[in-house]
């Protein structure tokens, strides 16, 4: 049984999610202690508890008893099975983080699968569904995976109530890829979604984005949602390049000006564009596990977070790979190589 200390490195939920995914795929059991020790509220929150329960159902695993706040977990996986799965987080806990736990494993099932999850689809501490669809999904497709993700209903913090449906086709092997340059820009656009929030908020956000990016017309899009999907507001900026798509996100908050929300978004975009890197900080983190499953791969990123470094160390516990990060003039080169 692989022993993992959840207090090491970044000390967050990614340690748990990567361990669950890799345990399902490799068949290796693990014991995780000090779960989310680096967080203000340590232990399992609702989305983490659902991730454990969902993973156990997908591979018929044996686990120690788990509940909200649990700080330890033993997970002994069985065989991955296909199916039509439904999971309810019951709060604004992130649907996308639960999906990212399950999707890599379901690639190794013998038949197609679907996963319906209800909960939060857009909250500040997790990638939004649009990121999975456009950025993560495109990279997985380039590696040979056939995954579709359908956002059926938005779910903002704190109400939740969102719904996501993912469909996964079996994939015998992921292919290594190299992402050293993003290539020429093909498209770029910004969207502001509002639910139970005046549409003027979206208009002001997009006006600020337009000023910062030099955009107009069809590149600025307002998504008016029904009030029962809110209250909530998110502004997204998508950059599609020849080799990679990136999605940047900023959330509206009470007592925070729409212009400030847009400025936060523009700051993220400018940091990315200033670098020569192919992918941004968050996509870099999400690429590590599938590249390790492929056995090798390389990419350049604008920066490497502690989150990514911790994720890399967990991956190396389960798979015979070595993950390296080499600083360069305008970013970092990440290399995944076969290990001993």
Legacy VTK file of the C-alpha trace (Angstrom):
# vtk DataFile Version 3.0
C-alpha trace
ASCII
DATASET POLYDATA
POINTS 340 float
0.000 0.000 0.000
1.394 3.379 -1.020
1.674 5.732 1.962
0.960 9.401 1.204
1.161 12.361 3.583
-1.467 14.902 2.583
0.369 17.663 4.460
3.349 17.543 2.094
3.834 20.344 -0.434
0.724 22.291 -1.291
-1.384 20.213 1.083
-4.671 20.454 -0.827
-7.306 18.282 -2.435
-5.293 17.625 -5.621
-3.264 15.053 -3.695
-6.442 13.095 -2.993
-7.842 13.416 -6.521
-4.641 12.335 -8.280
-4.173 9.452 -5.862
-7.735 8.242 -6.516
-7.340 8.467 -10.316
-3.999 6.692 -10.357
-5.063 4.056 -7.869
-8.049 3.159 -10.048
-5.876 2.980 -13.175
-2.852 1.158 -11.760
-4.664 -1.073 -9.271
-2.363 0.091 -6.462
-3.902 0.674 -3.046
-2.983 3.747 -1.004
-3.303 5.169 2.489
-3.621 8.955 2.690
-3.169 10.776 6.005
-3.483 14.464 6.919
-5.980 15.057 4.099
-5.994 18.728 3.017
-3.851 19.647 6.010
-2.775 22.858 4.284
-6.307 24.256 4.093
-8.237 26.470 6.503
-10.835 23.704 6.837
-8.785 20.478 6.656
-10.203 17.044 5.916
-12.804 16.003 3.374
-15.282 18.631 2.217
-18.398 17.559 0.364
-16.810 17.577 -3.101
-13.882 15.482 -1.842
-16.204 13.028 -0.131
-18.202 12.621 -3.358
-14.953 12.124 -5.294
-14.002 9.250 -2.964
-17.474 7.710 -3.147
-17.605 8.085 -6.932
-14.158 6.562 -7.440
-15.065 3.664 -5.179
-18.232 3.029 -7.185
-16.445 3.192 -10.549
-13.851 0.580 -9.542
-15.705 -1.314 -6.783
-13.067 -0.265 -4.253
-12.854 -1.104 -0.580
-12.311 1.941 1.618
-12.121 2.790 5.255
-15.275 4.563 6.485
-15.309 8.142 5.189
-17.321 11.176 6.226
-17.130 14.953 6.057
-13.995 16.156 7.823
-12.219 12.789 7.617
-8.427 13.213 7.661
-7.392 9.678 6.665
-8.373 7.281 3.908
-7.418 3.784 2.812
-8.442 2.962 -0.750
-8.114 -0.528 -2.246
-9.286 -0.471 -5.874
-10.995 -3.190 -7.845
-11.501 -3.341 -11.598
-12.692 -0.233 -13.423
-16.168 -0.691 -14.834
-18.156 1.288 -17.360
-21.643 2.577 -16.662
-24.036 5.495 -16.498
-23.119 7.172 -13.227
-24.939 9.922 -11.310
-23.481 11.817 -8.364
-24.877 14.743 -6.378
-22.516 16.942 -4.393
-25.444 18.650 -2.684
-23.712 22.031 -2.438
-21.676 24.402 -4.600
-18.745 21.982 -4.324
-17.040 21.622 -7.669
-18.428 19.238 -10.281
-15.288 19.728 -12.366
-12.927 18.488 -9.668
-14.981 15.316 -9.249
-15.005 14.879 -13.028
-11.241 15.272 -13.234
-10.925 12.433 -10.732
-13.088 10.081 -12.793
-12.424 10.919 -16.451
-8.861 9.543 -16.725
-9.931 6.270 -15.091
-13.010 5.792 -17.281
-10.771 5.895 -20.356
-9.619 2.444 -19.186
-13.125 0.944 -18.924
-14.181 -1.700 -21.457
-17.303 0.174 -22.652
-18.426 3.813 -23.016
-19.523 5.603 -19.847
-21.478 8.694 -18.883
-21.155 10.735 -15.693
-23.838 13.165 -14.521
-22.818 15.389 -11.599
-24.827 18.095 -9.858
-23.261 20.808 -7.711
-21.068 23.818 -8.471
-19.973 24.437 -12.049
-18.411 27.880 -11.629
-16.665 28.770 -8.385
-13.424 30.510 -7.604
-11.476 27.548 -6.228
-11.825 25.194 -9.203
-11.629 25.235 -12.998
-14.997 26.132 -14.567
-16.742 23.732 -16.926
-15.716 25.911 -19.888
-12.072 25.280 -19.021
-12.628 21.523 -19.119
-14.502 21.760 -22.403
-12.119 24.027 -24.292
-8.651 23.823 -22.713
-8.365 20.454 -20.950
-10.709 18.741 -23.428
-8.694 19.873 -26.451
-5.456 18.565 -24.942
-7.044 15.228 -24.085
-8.367 14.944 -27.658
-4.867 15.594 -29.031
-3.666 12.710 -26.861
-6.300 10.381 -28.306
-9.106 10.592 -25.733
-12.753 10.916 -26.809
-14.468 12.898 -24.044
-17.477 15.199 -24.378
-18.633 17.540 -21.622
-22.068 19.183 -21.664
-22.916 22.033 -19.282
-26.632 21.558 -18.664
-27.147 24.154 -15.947
-24.905 26.712 -14.241
-24.210 26.365 -10.533
-22.602 29.318 -8.724
-21.347 29.620 -5.153
-23.047 29.393 -2.701
-26.302 27.977 -4.123
-24.867 25.309 -6.443
-27.535 23.449 -8.349
-25.487 23.139 -11.544
-25.468 20.054 -13.754
-22.777 18.595 -15.985
-22.911 15.509 -18.198
-19.691 13.921 -19.461
-19.413 11.029 -21.892
-16.230 8.966 -22.167
-15.181 6.467 -24.807
-12.618 3.752 -23.925
-9.048 4.609 -24.935
-6.435 1.857 -25.076
-3.527 4.270 -24.800
-2.947 8.012 -24.560
-0.386 9.411 -27.002
2.570 11.569 -25.917
2.469 15.155 -27.174
4.850 18.118 -27.282
3.523 21.605 -26.587
6.481 23.915 -26.863
4.742 26.819 -28.605
1.153 28.011 -28.643
1.311 28.981 -32.335
-0.619 31.706 -34.112
-3.836 32.958 -32.553
-6.909 31.646 -34.349
-9.668 33.164 -32.234
-10.263 35.129 -29.065
-13.433 36.178 -27.282
-14.823 37.170 -23.900
-18.096 36.116 -22.282
-19.874 37.410 -19.213
-22.595 35.233 -17.704
-25.079 36.692 -15.241
-27.864 35.010 -13.286
-29.960 37.039 -10.871
-27.542 39.935 -11.497
-28.284 43.075 -13.585
-27.153 42.731 -17.180
-25.405 46.069 -16.829
-22.745 44.296 -14.766
-21.890 42.084 -17.731
-21.855 45.069 -20.069
-19.391 46.978 -17.862
-17.126 43.946 -17.512
-17.001 43.430 -21.254
-16.409 47.132 -21.922
-13.336 46.953 -19.687
-12.127 43.772 -21.403
-12.711 45.340 -24.811
-10.591 48.332 -23.815
-7.770 46.137 -22.543
-7.743 43.705 -25.468
-8.749 46.005 -28.310
-11.784 43.857 -29.046
-15.308 44.614 -30.223
-18.384 43.105 -31.854
-18.647 39.322 -31.887
-15.648 38.978 -29.588
-17.807 40.261 -26.697
-20.695 38.058 -25.625
-23.260 38.382 -22.840
-24.804 35.205 -21.492
-28.049 35.979 -19.727
-29.136 33.060 -17.532
-32.431 32.461 -15.744
-32.560 33.944 -12.250
-33.005 30.525 -10.664
-29.447 29.639 -11.732
-28.028 32.419 -9.579
-27.199 34.724 -8.110
-23.882 34.594 -9.863
-21.554 36.248 -12.348
-18.485 34.971 -14.175
-16.463 36.544 -16.958
-14.401 34.237 -19.191
-11.773 35.025 -21.798
-10.865 32.304 -24.294
-7.754 32.380 -26.485
-7.586 29.730 -29.186
-4.144 29.270 -30.689
-2.831 26.890 -33.313
-1.708 24.293 -30.772
-3.548 25.107 -27.544
-6.651 26.804 -26.153
-6.564 28.696 -22.857
-9.497 29.898 -20.748
-9.134 32.611 -18.097
-11.750 33.295 -15.442
-12.798 35.991 -12.981
-15.836 35.967 -10.691
-18.148 38.758 -9.656
-18.445 39.385 -5.933
-20.605 41.531 -3.693
-19.220 45.048 -3.274
-16.609 44.495 -6.017
-16.877 46.724 -9.082
-17.473 45.074 -12.441
-14.417 46.921 -13.739
-12.303 45.364 -10.988
-13.537 41.879 -11.891
-12.547 42.501 -15.510
-9.163 43.934 -14.493
-8.363 40.760 -12.551
-9.124 38.771 -15.679
-6.944 40.972 -17.872
-4.026 40.643 -15.454
-4.133 36.844 -15.848
-4.266 37.112 -19.634
-1.381 39.590 -19.809
0.874 37.386 -17.678
0.231 34.514 -20.074
0.701 36.552 -23.237
3.888 38.140 -21.887
5.494 34.693 -21.675
6.480 32.570 -24.646
4.894 29.523 -23.030
2.336 27.250 -24.638
0.121 26.800 -21.577
-0.791 28.760 -18.479
-0.369 27.854 -14.833
-3.625 25.924 -14.390
-3.566 23.923 -17.614
0.035 22.969 -16.817
-1.165 21.340 -13.620
-3.920 19.433 -15.420
-1.590 18.113 -18.154
0.775 16.302 -15.797
-1.372 13.243 -15.095
-2.445 12.422 -18.689
1.112 12.981 -19.938
2.397 10.619 -17.266
-0.202 8.045 -18.334
1.059 8.439 -21.912
4.564 7.672 -20.624
6.202 10.886 -21.817
5.592 14.402 -23.070
6.815 17.989 -22.855
5.287 21.419 -22.619
6.248 24.972 -21.786
4.302 26.900 -19.177
4.254 30.492 -18.001
4.853 29.418 -14.384
4.825 26.346 -12.163
2.717 26.473 -9.022
3.289 24.631 -5.760
0.069 22.849 -6.687
1.740 21.394 -9.801
4.934 20.439 -7.971
2.918 18.555 -5.362
0.850 16.868 -8.058
4.021 15.725 -9.821
5.326 14.102 -6.646
2.079 12.135 -6.188
2.117 10.967 -9.810
5.673 9.678 -9.436
4.536 7.495 -6.519
2.168 5.544 -8.795
3.762 5.584 -12.249
7.293 4.806 -13.508
7.944 8.359 -14.720
10.093 11.317 -13.738
8.720 14.840 -14.047
11.177 17.701 -14.390
10.799 21.495 -14.418
13.520 23.584 -16.072
13.378 27.406 -15.853
13.795 29.229 -19.159
14.010 32.875 -20.185
10.243 33.419 -20.345
8.721 30.421 -18.615
9.363 26.833 -17.576
9.941 23.660 -19.593
8.173 20.631 -18.136
9.351 17.201 -19.213
7.752 13.836 -18.442
10.133 10.927 -19.040
10.034 7.191 -18.374
11.565 6.459 -14.975
13.138 3.411 -13.368
LINES 1 341
340 0 1 2 3 4 5 6 7 8 9 10 11 12 13 14 15 16 17 18 19 20 21 22 23 24 25 26 27 28 29 30 31 32 33 34 35 36 37 38 39 40 41 42 43 44 45 46 47 48 49 50 51 52 53 54 55 56 57 58 59 60 61 62 63 64 65 66 67 68 69 70 71 72 73 74 75 76 77 78 79 80 81 82 83 84 85 86 87 88 89 90 91 92 93 94 95 96 97 98 99 100 101 102 103 104 105 106 107 108 109 110 111 112 113 114 115 116 117 118 119 120 121 122 123 124 125 126 127 128 129 130 131 132 133 134 135 136 137 138 139 140 141 142 143 144 145 146 147 148 149 150 151 152 153 154 155 156 157 158 159 160 161 162 163 164 165 166 167 168 169 170 171 172 173 174 175 176 177 178 179 180 181 182 183 184 185 186 187 188 189 190 191 192 193 194 195 196 197 198 199 200 201 202 203 204 205 206 207 208 209 210 211 212 213 214 215 216 217 218 219 220 221 222 223 224 225 226 227 228 229 230 231 232 233 234 235 236 237 238 239 240 241 242 243 244 245 246 247 248 249 250 251 252 253 254 255 256 257 258 259 260 261 262 263 264 265 266 267 268 269 270 271 272 273 274 275 276 277 278 279 280 281 282 283 284 285 286 287 288 289 290 291 292 293 294 295 296 297 298 299 300 301 302 303 304 305 306 307 308 309 310 311 312 313 314 315 316 317 318 319 320 321 322 323 324 325 326 327 328 329 330 331 332 333 334 335 336 337 338 339
